[in-house]
Amino acid sequence: MYLTRVDFEDFKKRKGIICVMTNFGQGWRPSRLENSSLTERMLELRSTLQLRDPDLIAARSGVSYLRFGPDRGEFHIPFLGKAVTFTWPNLIGYSDTDNESPPIIQALLLYYLLTADGTALTGNWVSFADLPDGRMYNAAYQGYSGDEIVKTFGFDLPAFGSACLKAGGKPVEIGSASYVIQALPNLPLLATYWLGDEDFPSACKILFDSSAAHYLPIDGCAIAGSMLTKKLRSPNASRPDPGKDNNNSSPTSGDVGIRSNGEL
């Protein structure tokens, strides 16, 4: 099922969904998130989720819930190859090293638990622009996702494939190379690459299943795409871009996704 913008606004009102960032706009990028605003959002998200049945939350989102008693338990959420545990009912997220997860990751996963309604995946891949409310912000999203991946890999298609495989990607036959990477249980992402030549530059996009709006609001989708970008670029971030003049790189070309306090 694909939601139009009108449907999505009604969907958000009925589910009590609010954006992660109140200033989400054309110049917004995930690296500009402030912990103070995230803290406020997380308090709201937790208070809303605490009114729901944890078993129903788990069923709709595809995560596992381990019950310790009538009022205690844990959600176990796989996120881009890492395990995050959320306590119930406090809903505090911890990484697999037992450290509290960065606020940006906790906020994103709380949004996922809140938004998820169990809608089946369609298998129909769409661009960020085709998601509800996505078209206005698509240029910015492409700038800190697919364009940054191309800056890293250039004409080196095997290196792109290696990075995707390390991220748990499964190859599919789209473009020059494409990999489905499971960001969350019901939120797959498709990293697809078109190899350029001496006349045309390479291009990359991170696409979404058309059901994505049933699992994250639009800025949550942007953050998920940015985090995947960071994960794919990280093993190669210091390697020169093949076929490019690296003296002309933008001062912000390395400023993508979440900073060191939010690394996966």
C-alpha positions in Angstrom: 0.0 0.0 0.0 1.4 3.4 -1.0 0.3 6.5 1.0 -0.4 9.8 -0.7 0.6 13.0 1.1 -3.0 13.6 2.2 -3.3 10.0 3.5 0.0 10.3 5.3 -1.0 13.5 7.1 -4.1 11.8 8.3 -2.0 8.7 9.2 0.3 10.8 11.3 -2.5 12.5 13.2 -4.2 9.2 14.0 -1.0 7.6 15.2 0.2 10.7 17.1 3.4 10.8 15.0 5.5 13.9 15.1 8.7 14.6 13.2 12.1 13.9 14.8 13.2 17.5 13.9 10.9 20.5 14.0 13.2 22.3 11.6 13.3 19.5 9.0 13.7 21.3 5.7 15.6 21.7 2.5 18.9 22.6 4.2 18.6 20.0 6.9 21.0 17.1 7.3 21.3 14.4 10.0 24.6 15.7 11.3 22.9 18.9 12.5 20.7 17.1 15.1 20.9 18.4 18.7 20.6 16.1 21.7 18.4 18.6 23.6 15.6 18.4 21.0 16.0 14.7 20.7 15.7 14.3 24.5 12.3 16.1 24.4 11.1 13.9 21.5 12.2 10.7 23.2 10.2 11.6 26.3 7.1 12.1 24.2 7.7 8.9 22.3 8.2 6.8 25.4 5.1 8.2 27.1 3.0 7.3 24.0 4.5 3.8 23.6 4.1 3.0 27.3 0.3 3.1 26.8 0.5 0.3 24.3 0.8 -3.5 24.7 4.4 -4.5 24.3 3.4 -7.7 22.5 1.4 -5.8 20.0 4.4 -3.4 19.4 6.6 -6.3 18.8 4.2 -8.0 16.4 3.7 -4.9 14.3 7.4 -4.0 14.1 8.8 -7.5 13.6 11.1 -7.2 16.7 11.3 -9.7 19.5 10.0 -9.1 23.0 11.3 -11.1 25.9 8.9 -10.9 28.9 10.4 -11.1 32.4 7.2 -10.6 34.3 3.8 -8.8 34.0 5.4 -5.4 33.8 9.0 -6.0 32.7 10.7 -7.1 29.5 13.0 -6.2 26.7 12.7 -5.5 23.0 15.6 -6.9 20.9 16.0 -4.8 17.7 18.5 -5.6 14.9 19.6 -2.3 13.4 22.0 -2.3 10.4 23.7 -5.4 11.6 23.9 -4.3 15.3 21.8 -5.4 18.2 20.0 -2.8 20.3 18.0 -3.7 23.4 15.2 -1.5 24.8 14.0 -2.1 28.3 10.3 -2.2 29.1 8.6 -0.1 30.3 11.4 2.5 30.6 12.3 2.2 26.9 16.0 3.0 27.3 18.1 1.6 24.5 21.4 -0.2 25.0 24.0 -1.4 22.5 25.4 -4.9 22.4 28.2 -3.7 24.6 25.7 -2.7 27.3 26.4 1.0 26.8 23.4 3.3 26.4 22.8 3.9 22.7 23.3 7.5 21.3 20.2 9.6 21.4 19.8 9.7 17.6 19.7 5.9 17.4 17.3 5.7 20.4 15.0 8.3 18.9 15.0 6.6 15.5 14.2 3.2 17.0 11.5 4.6 19.2 9.9 6.2 16.1 10.1 2.8 14.4 8.3 1.1 17.3 5.6 3.8 17.4 5.0 4.0 13.7 5.1 0.3 12.7 1.7 -1.0 11.9 2.5 -4.4 10.5 1.9 -3.5 6.8 3.4 -6.1 4.5 6.4 -5.2 2.4 5.5 -4.6 -1.3 8.8 -5.4 -2.9 8.3 -2.2 -4.9 11.4 0.0 -4.6 10.8 3.8 -4.6 13.0 6.8 -4.3 13.0 9.1 -1.3 11.1 11.6 -3.5 8.3 9.1 -3.9 7.7 8.8 -0.2 5.1 11.0 1.4 6.6 14.5 2.0 9.9 13.3 0.4 9.9 15.3 -2.8 10.6 18.7 -1.2 13.7 17.3 0.6 14.9 14.9 -2.0 17.8 17.0 -3.3 19.2 17.4 0.2 18.8 13.7 0.9 20.5 12.7 -2.3 23.4 15.0 -1.4 24.2 13.3 1.8 23.4 9.7 0.8 23.9 8.5 -2.8 26.2 11.4 -3.8 28.5 10.8 -0.9 28.7 7.1 -1.7 29.8 8.0 -5.3 32.4 10.4 -3.8 33.9 7.5 -2.0 33.8 4.7 -4.6 33.8 6.6 -8.0 34.5 3.9 -10.7 35.4 1.2 -8.1 32.4 -1.0 -8.4 34.0 -4.0 -6.6 34.8 -1.8 -3.6 31.2 -0.7 -3.4 30.1 -4.3 -3.6 32.5 -5.3 -0.9 31.2 -2.6 1.4 27.6 -3.6 0.8 28.4 -7.3 1.5 30.2 -6.3 4.8 27.0 -4.5 5.7 25.0 -7.7 5.2 23.7 -6.8 1.8 22.2 -9.3 -0.6 22.8 -8.7 -4.3 19.9 -8.1 -6.7 20.0 -7.4 -10.4 19.3 -3.7 -10.7 21.7 -1.2 -12.3 25.4 -2.0 -12.4 25.3 -3.4 -8.8 22.6 -3.3 -6.2 22.3 -4.7 -2.7 19.3 -5.1 -0.3 20.4 -4.2 3.2 18.1 -4.7 6.2 18.1 -1.5 8.2 15.3 -2.7 10.5 13.1 -5.9 10.5 10.5 -4.3 8.3 12.6 -1.6 6.7 14.9 -2.9 3.9 17.0 -0.4 2.0 18.3 -0.8 -1.6 21.7 0.6 -2.4 21.9 0.7 -6.2 24.9 1.9 -8.2 25.2 2.8 -11.9 28.8 2.8 -13.0 29.9 5.8 -15.1 32.5 6.2 -17.7 34.7 9.0 -19.1 31.7 10.8 -20.4 29.1 10.2 -17.6 29.7 10.1 -13.8 28.7 7.2 -11.6 25.5 7.5 -9.7 24.0 5.9 -6.6 20.7 6.0 -4.9 19.4 4.5 -1.6 15.8 3.4 -2.3 13.0 2.3 0.0 10.2 -0.3 -0.1 7.0 1.6 -0.9 5.7 0.6 2.5 8.4 2.6 4.4 6.0 5.3 5.6 4.2 2.6 7.6 7.4 2.2 9.7 9.1 5.6 9.9 8.2 9.2 9.2 10.0 10.9 6.4 12.9 12.4 8.5 13.3 9.0 10.1 13.8 7.5 6.6 16.3 10.2 5.9 18.3 9.3 9.0 18.2 5.6 8.2 19.5 6.3 4.7 22.2 8.6 6.1 23.3 6.0 8.6 23.6 3.3 5.9 25.7 5.8 3.9 28.0 6.3 6.8 28.3 2.5 7.3 29.1 1.9 3.6 31.7 4.7 3.5 33.5 4.1 6.7 35.9 1.4 5.6 36.9 3.5 2.6 36.6 7.1 3.9 40.3 7.9 3.8 40.9 6.3 0.3 41.2 8.7 -2.6 38.2 8.7 -4.9 39.1 6.9 -8.2 38.9 9.0 -11.3 38.4 12.3 -9.3 40.4 15.4 -8.6 40.5 15.2 -4.8 41.8 18.7 -4.4 38.4 20.0 -5.4 36.4 18.2 -2.7 33.8 20.1 -0.7 34.7 21.2 2.8 31.7 19.3 4.0 32.2 16.1 1.9 33.1 14.1 5.0 30.2 15.5 7.1 27.6 12.9 6.4 25.3 10.9 8.7 25.9 10.8 12.4 29.0 12.1 14.1 31.3 9.9 16.2 28.9 9.9 19.2 26.3 8.1 17.0 28.4 5.6 15.1 27.0 2.2 14.5 
